[in-house]
Every structure is written in structure tokens, then in C-alpha cells.
Amino acid sequence: MKIQHFFLVIFLTISFHSIAQNTQKDVLFTIDSNEYKIDEFKRIYLKNLDLVKDDSQKDLNQYLELFIGYKLKVNKAYKLGLQNNSKYQSELSSYRNQLSKSYLNDSKVTNQLIEEAYNRSLKEVKASHILLSFDENVKGADTLAFYNKALALKKQIEKGESFETVALANSQDPSVADNKGNLGYFSAFRMVYPFESAAFKTAVGQISNPIRTRFGYHLIKVTDKRDNKGEVTVAHIMILNPSDATDEAKLKAKQTIDDISKKLQQGESFEALASQFSEDKSTAVKGGVLQRFGTGQLSSEAFESVAFSLENKGDISQPFESGFGWHIVKLIEKHPVKSFADSKSELENKIKRDERSIIITNTLASKLKSKYTQEVNKTQYKNIEKTVTDAIYSQTWELPKDDLSIKDDVLVIDKNKKVPTLSFANYIQSQQKNKLSTKPVTKLVSELFESWKSEQLIAYYTDNLENEFIDFKNVMDEYRDGLLLFDLMEKEIWDKSKTDTIGLQNFYNLNKSKYNWKERFDVDILSSTDETVIESAQKMLQKGKSIEYIKSKLNKNDKVAIMVKSGLFEKNYDILDKIPNLTVGANNTYKDANYSFVVHVKSTKPAETKALEDCKSKVINDYQQYLESTWVDELKKEFKININTAVFESVKQQLKL
């Protein structure tokens, strides 16, 4: 009920809300001291004109009444202080944060990244790598030794030494002992972005130059490229075959999977066998079904190979072995790569969670540096620079307590936002956890200042989105009033209609004539796809046999030949409405294209008034509408409304369509 009410409030809010930033001075009406201008009314009326189906709602006099009613409720919400509720403020803040994300993009860069990601998603790359690992915060000259070593390893391979041998001897990837650097096939978003880019840009058979990622430097050898196979959904039955198992245990595992395979060939249910025998307990309860996956998403190339080799839904593989044990796989569904249009939204969301997002953020920060003026207090900058010592490299630097030299602002943005030096000092202190390495300290402070300044520019931009974008301000104001009205309606109408039992009873007593049962029939409705089954059932009913008896005679050998639905229903219920003259007994039959029916009418009940309990939800809904209609009248008494009739008449002339 609350969700339905909320969307109703949002609809009304969107229908009536606007921004009071008009250059036109004509006031259409006032509520106490709050003014509402004619261009707001005109804009909203025209905006909703195409949505109105009932021509009577296009009447400007009626529309003005609705508009005033809406504004009265907003005024009441503010009068009650609902805008100060912590839950309301939290929800509004959360919504604003979510909405603002779409404004923190550079649309051109974002679209380029989406297109690039989609084009890459159409292909799969098979590659091996050698990793020289070091901390991601190491920068500049400190990385040179790793880079030079990577170049030296590349030369070794180019002179004829095998990539696998060099990888085993030098790579610091923990998996190298098992895979000799081979990462298998992967597509977009499977690897960190710099690695992915290098792999897609390197030709088959070639080795990349050293590539920096947050893990260190990589040499990447591309061994194959192919079209993306999409994703598959499969089910599997697994019998574990631990690497340290005895020969006898391994033989038993093989015999078990072979026996299961024979049962499948005899026609037994894959799902039932998976549930009974599969040792993958997480999927056995679901008939062995795994989450859909693509190439490179599982840690078993053997399993992926078999899964993607199945052609048709329902195909079942022969038993095969992976690093985990023995498997039999059943194809549930193949999922081809989506079109660009169908993928765009998903790709954009992935980009926001991926390293690619840094590109977008940096582009935005660069644009904001040109957009906003920035004044740096050089004295304050020098003061903070003097306080930073080499202790920062051991993560032990602290800002000197009570240092009066950094009490002023270090940055001013557009002359509107003054940022204190202490904010920058706290930023420096917080960055120590990243094991900063740039030297000397003055250069490090300069780097941190540029990074901090970018954050401050983006924060300023985010805080001022309402001034930057009229549509953002519109949506925020709509949502703000929508949340307020939801709380107000809940307090004044919805809760009252449910808890005011005396008021609800009185409303029901005054409106009993609206809540009536039509003639009702106590029936058993029997249906079957087999007309002869219905004929047999009808004969049994006419002989007085019970429903249980009839079902026991007709539903045999695990085959359900007849279904029964029983209850007290009005004449317009389902199949009853298709039988012209329902009579007591089992003489009522009907047949459509698929089913035959016999309706056993046990008794009838005449039309009568419903008891309150039988129609309570409808009465509550009507009572809510009644309360709301009278509530607006009460609000008109509570607030002083002054309509400028001359202005309204001019609006009517302007809106003649």
C-alpha cells in the first residue's frame, strides 16, 4: 500500500512542481506569504496536457483547484516540520548522491569508453604474462629498475628462450607454477583496464612492451584472438577426485560418474541424479544448475571447453575430468553477445565500477580547472609545505598541534568557496596509508596538492549542480516534495484510515449500499483436457461421489487427468460467467478449445450487503479518499489563500488552445 501511495505522490509532484526562478513578476495566488507565479502554472499545465485523458480535467478552473490543493499540502508539510526529520533528510541525501553520479561524467569520454568496451566484448584474447610485482603507490624513478628488468626479460624471449621458461623463473604471479603464465581466454572487464588494453592492442604471436598496472609491470604474450562465444547456463553433476586421493578412491570416482552417465542414457532425470549424487553441494539442491558464465570466468579451462561445445538445449556431455573431479554437463541455455543497444546501460555501469572511471573523473577535473577560477594562498601553501617531513614516508607524519601558521584558507574557488588549509593538511595525513614514495618532500606535497585540488573542484561542482543544471534542480525539488508529501499523507491520511476504527465503521455504515455481494455459488469446478474424463466425473457427481473419490478414480499412475477448484464465487467468476443458467447440481458443463468443465453447484446465496470484514480493504481505500477530499477543505481554512483573479483571467486567454 505504501509503495502505491508513494508513486501516486511522485506522480502528483511531477505533475505540479516547478521552480520559482521566473523573471515574470505576475503572482497567480499566494498561500500565506508564499507566492506562486503564472508561468509556473502555465508550464505545468502545458506539460501535462497530453497526459490528461478526461477533457474535464483540462478545464483551467478545475486545474487551478488541484494546483492550489497540492501547494496547500506542501505548505502543511513544512509547517509541521517534516523536512527536519532525520530519515527524510537521509533519504533525500541518498537520492541526491545517486542522481548526481550521472552529472559527474564527461559524456564524450564515457561514450568512447562504452563503444571501446563493446567492441572488445565481441572478441576474446588468449594471453600469457610475466609479472614483476611492486606496490602500486611506487612512482617515478623508483619503478625504473622493474621496467628495465622487464625489458631485459623481453629481449631474452626474443632471442629464443621460451616464454614459459622465463615466466617460471621470473614471474611473481602466484599462479605461475600451475599455468606457466597462461591466463587462457578473456574478454572486456575480465582483467584490469591497462592490462586489457595492452592485450587487445598486441598482435597474435607478439609480446607487449612492459605494461604498468596496480600490481606491477607485465609482459604480455598474445597467443590467439577469436570471436566471443557469449555465455552459457549449464547444470553439472560432479564427483570429487582430490589430487591426494588414493588410486582406489580415484577409480571409485570414475566408476561412479560412469554409472551416472548410464542412468542418464536410460532416460533418468538429470536434475534428480544431480540432487542425489553430485558432490557440488551448492548446486546439487538446484538440479546442478550453475550461474551463467563466459569464457575465462571459471578456473577450469577443461570445464569451459566442454560447456561451450554443447550445441542444443538439453544436450548432455560424456563424463570428463577437470582439476576438481569428474563432471557430466547439461546445456540449459546459450546466451549470445548482446547488441550494442542492449549492452549500453550495463557497460556504462561496469565502467563506473572499473578503473576506466578514473579516466572520466580526471577528464572532469581537468575541465573544471578551466571552468572555475582558483586562487591559491601561496603563503598558506608554503606554511603547510614546511610542516611536512620525511616522516611521511614511514607513515608517521603528524600535523604539528596548535600550528597557528595554517589557520587561514589555502584555496578559494570562484570566490564562493573558501577551503581551509587544515583540510589540505588532513588530506596529506590521510594519504600516508598509500605508502607515498615521491621525493623530495616538496615535490610530493605538490602532487598531493594537485590531487586534493581536483577533489575540491569536483566537490564544489557537485554541491552546485542545482545552479549548473535546471533539470537537476527540477528533479531534486520534485523528489524533495514527493518525500515530504509521502510522510504527510502517511501521517494525516493513510495511518488514520487504518487506526481510526470508529471513523471507519461510521463511514461504512453511511455507505453500505456501495458494498454488495452479487448472487454467489458454492461450487466445485472440475476441468480436464479429456472430455471423456469430464463425462465420467459428471456421472460420479450425479451419483453423490465425493471430490476425493473422483480424483482417486481418475488420477492414476502418476498422471493428473482432472483438476478441481472449490469455493464460494460470484456469478462473474471465471468459467461460471460462461454458463448462462447455473443450477444446483452437476448438470452445468462448458467446453472451450483446450478444456472441458463440469461445475457442481452445491448451494446458492442471494445478493446481499457485504459485512465490513468482507470488504475492509475497499472501505479503507474509499475512506482514505474521503479524508483527503475533506482534508483539502480543512487546509483552506488553516491557510490564507489569495487568488489574483485578474491574472488568472489573463492566463486563460494565454492558454486558449
LINZI-V993272 format. One record per residue. PHI is phi as a letter, one per 40 degrees, with the letter a starting at -180 (none if undefined). PSI is psi in degrees with one decimal (999 if undefined). OMEGA is omega in radians with two decimals (* if undefined). Layout:
PHI | PSI | OMEGA
PHI | PSI | OMEGA
This chain:
none | -43.0 | -3.11
c | -41.6 | -3.13
c | -43.5 | 3.13
c | -42.9 | 3.13
c | -39.8 | -3.11
c | -45.8 | -3.13
c | -32.0 | 3.07
c | -45.1 | 3.14
c | -44.7 | 3.13
c | -40.8 | 3.13
c | -46.0 | 3.14
c | -38.0 | 3.14
c | -48.0 | 3.14
c | -33.6 | -3.11
c | -32.3 | -2.99
b | -14.3 | -2.98
c | 149.0 | 2.98
a | 176.3 | -3.04
b | 131.7 | -3.12
c | 67.2 | 3.09
b | 45.6 | -3.03
c | 145.9 | 3.00
c | -21.7 | -3.13
c | 135.6 | -3.01
c | -9.0 | -3.04
c | 125.7 | 3.13
c | 122.8 | 3.13
c | -43.7 | 3.08
a | 163.5 | 3.06
b | 148.6 | 2.97
b | 109.9 | -2.94
f | -120.0 | -3.09
c | 2.1 | -3.10
c | 128.2 | -3.09
c | 144.0 | 3.10
b | 119.3 | -2.96
c | 160.7 | -3.05
c | -33.0 | -3.08
c | -26.3 | 3.03
c | -47.8 | 3.13
c | -45.7 | -3.13
c | -44.7 | -3.10
c | -44.5 | -3.10
c | -37.7 | 3.12
c | -47.3 | -3.13
c | -34.9 | 3.14
c | -36.8 | -3.05
c | 1.9 | -3.06
d | -41.2 | -3.10
c | -18.6 | -3.12
c | -17.7 | -3.07
c | 123.2 | -3.14
c | -32.4 | -3.13
c | 117.2 | -3.09
d | -27.2 | -3.13
c | -27.0 | -3.14
c | -10.3 | 3.08
c | -10.1 | 3.13
c | 124.0 | -3.04
c | -33.0 | 3.11
c | -44.0 | 3.13
c | -38.7 | -3.12
c | -37.6 | 3.10
c | -39.4 | 3.11
c | -44.4 | 3.11
c | -40.8 | -3.11
c | -44.7 | 3.11
c | -41.3 | 3.11
d | -42.6 | 3.11
c | -47.0 | -3.12
c | -32.6 | 3.07
c | -41.7 | -3.14
c | -40.0 | 3.10
c | -44.6 | 3.11
c | -40.1 | 3.12
c | -42.1 | -3.14
c | -44.6 | 3.13
c | -35.9 | 3.12
c | -36.3 | 3.12
c | -7.0 | 3.12
g | 23.4 | -3.11
c | -21.8 | 3.13
c | -13.8 | -3.13
c | -4.3 | 3.14
c | 130.4 | -3.06
c | -36.5 | 3.12
c | -41.6 | 3.10
c | -46.4 | -3.12
c | -38.5 | 3.13
c | -44.1 | 3.13
c | -40.3 | -3.14
c | -42.5 | 3.12
c | -42.0 | 3.13
c | -42.9 | 3.14
c | -41.1 | -3.14
c | -42.7 | 3.11
d | -41.6 | -3.13
c | -44.9 | -3.12
c | -37.0 | -3.06
c | -22.9 | -3.09
d | -35.7 | -3.12
c | -14.3 | 3.11
c | -3.5 | -3.13
c | 20.1 | 3.12
b | 150.8 | 2.86
c | 107.5 | -2.97
d | -37.1 | -3.12
c | -47.4 | 3.14
c | -41.9 | 3.14
d | -46.2 | -3.14
c | -36.4 | 3.09
c | -41.1 | 3.14
c | -37.1 | 3.10
c | -46.7 | -3.14
c | -42.4 | 3.12
c | -45.8 | -3.12
c | -39.9 | 3.14
c | -46.0 | 3.13
d | -39.1 | 3.09
c | -33.7 | -3.12
c | -15.8 | 3.11
c | -12.8 | -3.09
b | 163.3 | 3.01
b | 137.8 | -3.14
b | 136.4 | 3.00
b | 125.3 | -3.04
a | 156.5 | 2.98
b | 159.7 | 3.13
a | 161.0 | 2.99
b | 128.2 | -3.10
b | 126.9 | 2.94
b | 105.1 | -2.92
c | 140.2 | 2.96
a | 165.2 | -3.05
c | 139.9 | -3.06
c | -17.7 | -3.12
c | -5.0 | 3.05
c | 131.6 | -3.05
b | 169.9 | 2.97
f | -134.0 | -3.03
c | -25.5 | -3.11
c | -17.9 | -3.14
c | -6.8 | -3.01
c | -37.9 | -3.12
c | -39.7 | 3.12
c | -41.0 | 3.14
c | -46.5 | -3.12
c | -37.6 | 3.10
c | -41.7 | 3.11
c | -41.4 | 3.10
c | -39.7 | 3.13
c | -39.9 | 3.11
c | -39.0 | 3.11
c | -41.3 | 3.14
c | -38.0 | 3.09
d | -45.0 | -3.10
c | -41.8 | -3.14
c | -23.9 | 3.11
c | -2.3 | 3.04
h | -10.1 | 3.12
c | 140.8 | -3.06
c | 145.6 | 3.14
d | -42.8 | -3.09
c | -42.0 | -3.14
c | -46.3 | 3.13
c | -38.6 | 3.12
c | -47.5 | -3.13
c | -35.2 | -3.08
c | -24.9 | -2.96
b | -27.2 | -3.03
c | 139.0 | 3.13
b | 14.7 | 2.98
c | 122.3 | -3.08
d | -22.6 | -3.08
c | -1.6 | -3.01
c | -32.1 | -3.13
c | -30.4 | -3.13
c | -38.6 | -3.00
b | -1.6 | -3.13
f | 30.1 | 3.11
g | -9.0 | -3.09
c | 120.0 | -3.12
c | -2.8 | -3.12
g | -160.8 | -3.13
c | 145.6 | 3.05
a | 160.7 | 3.12
b | -162.9 | -3.09
c | 143.8 | 3.08
g | 4.5 | 3.12
c | -28.5 | -3.13
b | 166.1 | 3.05
c | 149.9 | -2.93
d | -46.4 | -3.14
c | -37.4 | 3.12
c | -46.4 | 3.12
d | -47.3 | -3.10
c | -43.9 | -3.13
c | -40.9 | -3.12
c | -42.1 | -3.12
c | -25.1 | -3.11
c | -13.1 | -3.13
c | 133.0 | -3.12
c | 154.9 | 3.10
d | 132.3 | -3.14
g | -8.0 | -3.10
b | 163.0 | 3.09
b | 133.2 | -3.11
c | 162.3 | 2.88
c | 165.9 | 3.12
d | 130.7 | -3.10
b | 127.0 | -3.12
c | 127.4 | 2.95
b | -177.6 | 3.14
c | -11.1 | 3.13
c | -18.4 | -3.10
i | -152.0 | 3.09
b | 140.7 | 3.13
b | 144.6 | 2.81
b | 129.4 | -3.07
b | 125.1 | 3.05
b | 120.1 | 3.13
c | 123.1 | -3.08
b | -16.1 | 3.12
a | 154.6 | 2.98
b | 139.9 | -3.12
a | 168.2 | 3.08
c | 144.0 | 3.11
c | 131.8 | -3.14
c | -0.8 | -3.11
g | -147.2 | -3.14
b | 162.3 | 3.08
b | 152.5 | 2.92
b | 123.5 | -3.14
b | 161.7 | 2.94
b | 152.6 | 3.11
a | 155.5 | 2.98
b | 125.7 | -3.08
b | 134.6 | 2.98
b | 118.4 | -3.06
c | 144.2 | 3.12
b | 73.1 | -3.04
d | 146.6 | -3.10
c | -26.5 | -3.12
c | 12.8 | -3.13
c | 155.5 | 3.08
c | 163.1 | 3.10
d | -37.2 | -3.14
c | -40.7 | 3.13
c | -38.8 | 3.12
c | -39.0 | 3.12
c | -39.3 | 3.13
c | -40.0 | 3.11
c | -42.9 | 3.13
c | -41.8 | 3.14
c | -39.0 | -3.14
c | -46.8 | -3.12
c | -33.8 | 3.10
c | -39.6 | 3.12
c | -40.1 | 3.11
c | -39.8 | 3.12
c | -41.6 | 3.12
c | -40.1 | 3.12
c | -39.3 | 3.11
c | -39.9 | 3.12
c | -24.3 | 3.10
c | -2.2 | 3.06
h | 6.7 | 3.14
c | 156.1 | -3.04
c | 128.1 | 3.08
c | -44.5 | -3.09
c | -42.4 | -3.14
c | -40.6 | 3.14
c | -37.5 | 3.09
c | -44.6 | -3.14
c | -37.2 | -3.05
c | -37.8 | -2.94
b | -25.2 | -3.03
c | 135.7 | -3.14
c | 7.3 | 2.91
c | 90.4 | -2.98
c | -26.0 | -3.11
c | -25.5 | -3.13
b | -16.8 | -3.09
d | -38.7 | -3.11
c | -15.4 | 3.13
b | 24.9 | -3.13
g | 18.8 | 3.12
g | 2.6 | -3.03
c | 128.2 | 3.07
c | 158.4 | 3.00
c | 146.5 | -3.13
d | 147.1 | -3.09
a | 161.1 | 3.07
b | 179.1 | -3.14
c | 134.2 | 3.09
g | -3.0 | -3.11
c | -19.8 | 3.08
b | 161.5 | -3.13
c | 24.5 | 3.11
b | 106.7 | 3.11
c | -32.6 | 3.13
c | -42.8 | -3.14
c | -46.2 | 3.14
d | -42.4 | -3.10
d | -46.4 | 3.14
c | -44.0 | -3.10
d | -43.6 | -3.10
c | -14.2 | 3.14
c | -18.2 | 3.13
c | 135.8 | -2.98
c | -46.7 | -2.96
b | 150.5 | 3.08
d | 132.8 | 3.12
g | -11.5 | 3.09
c | 140.0 | -3.12
b | 133.2 | -3.10
c | 164.7 | 2.91
c | 160.2 | 3.08
d | 141.2 | 3.08
a | 161.0 | -3.06
b | 139.0 | 3.01
b | -173.3 | 3.11
c | -10.6 | -3.10
b | -27.4 | -3.10
i | -155.0 | 3.13
c | 142.9 | -3.10
b | 153.3 | 2.81
b | 131.0 | -3.04
b | 138.3 | 3.07
b | 130.8 | 3.13
c | 121.4 | 3.08
c | -48.2 | -3.12
a | 145.0 | 3.00
b | 139.9 | -3.12
b | 99.2 | -3.13
c | 162.8 | 3.09
d | 134.0 | -3.10
c | 161.5 | 3.04
c | 165.5 | 3.13
d | -43.6 | -3.12
c | -41.7 | -3.12
c | -21.9 | -3.08
c | -20.0 | -2.91
d | -48.9 | -3.10
c | -43.8 | 3.13
c | -42.7 | 3.13
c | -40.4 | 3.13
c | -41.1 | 3.11
c | -38.7 | 3.11
c | -39.9 | -3.14
c | -37.9 | -3.14
c | -25.3 | -3.13
c | -2.1 | -3.01
b | 168.3 | 3.08
d | -20.5 | 3.11
d | -29.1 | -3.09
c | -28.2 | 3.13
c | -36.2 | 3.11
c | -44.0 | -3.13
c | -45.0 | -3.14
c | -44.3 | -3.14
c | -37.3 | 3.11
c | -41.9 | 3.11
c | -46.3 | -3.13
d | -39.9 | 3.13
c | -41.5 | 3.13
c | -38.3 | -3.11
c | -29.3 | 3.09
c | -30.5 | 3.08
c | -29.9 | -3.06
c | -43.9 | -3.05
b | 142.2 | 3.01
c | 144.8 | 3.13
b | 127.5 | 3.09
b | 121.2 | 3.14
b | 128.5 | 3.04
c | 97.5 | -3.02
c | -31.8 | 3.12
c | -45.5 | 3.13
c | -37.0 | 3.11
c | -45.5 | 3.14
c | -36.7 | -3.14
c | -43.5 | 3.14
c | -34.6 | 3.13
c | -38.5 | -3.12
c | -27.4 | -3.07
c | -20.1 | -3.06
c | 126.4 | -3.10
b | 179.2 | 3.11
c | -12.0 | 3.09
d | -20.1 | -3.13
c | -27.3 | -3.12
c | -18.8 | 3.08
b | 13.9 | 3.11
f | 32.9 | -3.12
b | 5.7 | -3.12
c | 138.5 | 3.07
b | 146.6 | 3.09
c | 129.4 | 3.11
d | 131.9 | -3.11
c | 145.1 | 3.08
f | 36.0 | 3.11
c | 103.2 | -3.06
c | -11.7 | -3.10
c | -13.5 | -3.11
b | 37.3 | -3.08
c | -17.5 | -3.06
c | -176.1 | -3.13
c | 140.9 | 3.13
b | -18.8 | -3.08
a | 136.3 | 3.04
b | 128.0 | -3.13
b | 123.0 | 3.11
f | 25.0 | -3.14
g | 6.4 | -3.12
b | -30.1 | -3.04
b | 117.0 | 3.09
b | 124.0 | -3.09
b | 121.4 | -3.08
c | 151.8 | 3.12
c | -32.9 | -3.14
d | -32.4 | 3.10
c | -43.2 | 3.11
c | -39.2 | 3.12
c | -43.0 | 3.11
c | -35.4 | 3.10
c | -45.0 | 3.12
d | -45.7 | -3.11
c | -39.4 | -3.11
c | -25.4 | -3.09
c | -9.0 | -3.13
d | -32.5 | -3.10
c | -17.6 | -3.13
c | 8.2 | 3.10
f | 62.4 | -3.08
c | 142.4 | -3.06
b | -11.6 | -3.11
c | 133.1 | 3.13
b | 152.0 | -0.03
c | -179.3 | -3.07
d | -37.7 | -3.12
c | -38.5 | 3.11
c | -38.8 | 3.11
c | -45.7 | 3.14
c | -38.5 | 3.12
c | -44.0 | 3.10
c | -46.2 | -3.12
c | -35.5 | -3.14
c | -42.7 | 3.12
c | -41.4 | 3.12
c | -45.1 | 3.13
c | -39.8 | -3.14
c | -39.4 | 3.09
c | -43.1 | 3.11
c | -40.8 | -3.13
c | -38.3 | 3.12
c | -44.1 | 3.13
c | -39.1 | 3.12
c | -41.7 | 3.12
c | -45.4 | 3.10
d | -45.3 | -3.12
c | -41.9 | -3.13
c | -19.6 | -3.06
b | 23.3 | -3.12
c | -33.4 | 3.12
c | -33.6 | 3.12
c | -22.6 | -3.12
c | -36.3 | -3.00
b | 116.0 | -3.12
c | -33.2 | -3.14
c | -34.2 | 3.06
c | -44.4 | 3.12
c | -41.4 | 3.11
d | -52.0 | -3.09
c | -41.9 | -3.14
c | -41.9 | 3.13
c | -36.8 | 3.08
c | -46.0 | -3.12
c | -38.6 | 3.14
d | -50.6 | -3.13
c | -31.0 | 3.09
c | -44.8 | 3.10
c | -41.7 | 3.12
c | -46.1 | -3.12
c | -32.6 | 3.07
c | -48.4 | 3.13
c | -39.4 | -3.13
c | -46.9 | 3.14
c | -38.7 | 3.12
c | -43.3 | -3.10
c | -45.3 | -2.98
c | -25.1 | -3.01
b | -60.7 | -2.94
c | -47.5 | 3.13
c | -40.0 | -3.12
c | -40.1 | -3.11
c | -24.4 | -3.12
c | -29.9 | -3.05
c | -20.3 | 3.14
c | 78.6 | -3.05
c | -36.3 | -3.14
c | -44.0 | 3.13
c | -39.5 | 3.13
c | -42.7 | 3.13
c | -42.7 | 3.13
c | -40.3 | 3.11
c | -42.9 | 3.11
c | -44.7 | -3.10
c | -36.3 | -3.12
c | -17.8 | -3.04
b | 26.0 | -3.08
d | -34.0 | -3.05
c | -15.8 | -3.14
c | -13.8 | -3.00
b | 90.7 | -3.05
b | 144.9 | 2.93
c | 140.2 | 2.91
c | 178.6 | 3.08
d | 135.9 | -3.07
b | 154.8 | -3.09
b | 127.5 | 3.03
c | 110.3 | -2.92
b | 159.5 | 2.81
b | 123.6 | 3.13
b | 113.9 | -3.11
b | 133.9 | -3.10
b | 151.1 | 3.11
a | 153.2 | 3.03
c | -12.0 | -3.10
b | 112.8 | -3.09
c | -34.3 | -3.12
c | -31.7 | 3.09
c | -42.5 | 3.13
c | -38.6 | 3.10
c | -41.6 | 3.10
c | -42.2 | 3.14
c | -41.1 | 3.14
c | -41.2 | 3.12
c | -40.8 | 3.12
c | -40.4 | 3.10
c | -42.1 | -3.14
c | -23.3 | 3.09
c | 2.8 | 3.08
g | 15.0 | -3.12
c | 146.6 | -3.12
c | 162.5 | 3.10
c | -41.4 | 3.13
c | -41.3 | 3.14
c | -45.4 | -3.11
c | -44.3 | 3.14
c | -36.9 | -3.14
c | -30.8 | -3.13
c | -32.8 | -3.01
b | -26.7 | 3.10
c | 96.9 | -3.05
b | 159.7 | 3.05
f | 42.8 | 3.13
g | 18.2 | 3.10
b | 126.4 | 3.12
c | 103.7 | -3.10
c | -23.8 | -3.06
b | 141.3 | 3.07
b | 149.0 | -3.09
b | 134.4 | 3.03
b | 127.4 | -3.08
b | 151.1 | 3.07
i | 179.7 | 3.11
b | 113.7 | -3.01
b | 152.1 | 3.02
c | 164.3 | -3.03
c | -29.3 | -3.09
c | 9.5 | -3.13
c | 121.0 | 2.91
f | -124.2 | -3.01
c | -21.6 | -3.11
d | -35.8 | -3.08
c | -15.5 | -3.11
c | -4.9 | 3.10
b | 110.8 | -2.97
d | -50.7 | -3.03
b | 90.4 | 3.11
c | 131.5 | 3.12
b | 155.5 | 3.11
c | 135.7 | -3.11
h | -168.5 | -3.04
b | 34.5 | -3.12
c | 9.1 | -3.05
c | 112.6 | -3.10
b | 158.4 | 3.11
a | 149.0 | 3.13
a | 131.2 | 3.01
b | -163.8 | -3.03
c | -26.1 | -3.04
b | -31.4 | -2.99
b | 153.5 | 2.96
b | 145.0 | -3.07
b | 148.9 | 2.86
b | 132.0 | -3.12
b | 118.5 | 3.11
c | 107.7 | 3.12
c | 113.9 | -3.11
c | -33.9 | 3.11
a | 166.9 | 3.10
b | 155.2 | 3.08
b | 131.9 | -3.10
c | 165.3 | 3.06
c | 138.6 | -3.12
a | 167.1 | 3.11
c | 137.3 | 3.12
c | 142.7 | 2.97
c | 155.1 | -3.10
d | -41.2 | -3.11
c | -27.2 | -3.12
c | -17.2 | -3.09
b | 26.4 | -2.99
d | -43.8 | -3.10
c | -38.5 | 3.11
c | -40.5 | 3.13
c | -42.2 | 3.12
c | -43.0 | 3.13
c | -45.0 | 3.12
c | -37.7 | 3.13
c | -37.8 | 3.08
c | -46.1 | 3.14
c | -38.2 | 3.11
c | -45.8 | 3.14
c | -41.4 | -3.11
c | -39.7 | -3.13
c | -39.4 | 3.13
c | -25.7 | -3.13
c | -42.1 | 3.11
c | -39.1 | 3.09
c | -38.4 | 3.11
c | -38.6 | 3.12
c | -34.3 | 3.11
c | -28.2 | 3.08
c | -29.7 | -3.08
c | -35.8 | -3.10
b | 150.1 | 3.10
c | 118.8 | -3.12
b | 131.7 | 3.09
b | 111.8 | -3.14
c | 128.9 | 3.09
c | 94.1 | -3.02
c | -34.5 | 3.14
c | -42.7 | 3.12
c | -40.1 | -3.13
c | -38.1 | 3.10
c | -36.9 | 3.11
c | -33.5 | 3.08
c | -43.3 | 3.12
d | -40.6 | 3.13
c | -39.6 | -3.12
c | -29.9 | -3.06
c | 14.7 | 3.04
c | 117.0 | -3.05
b | 999 | *
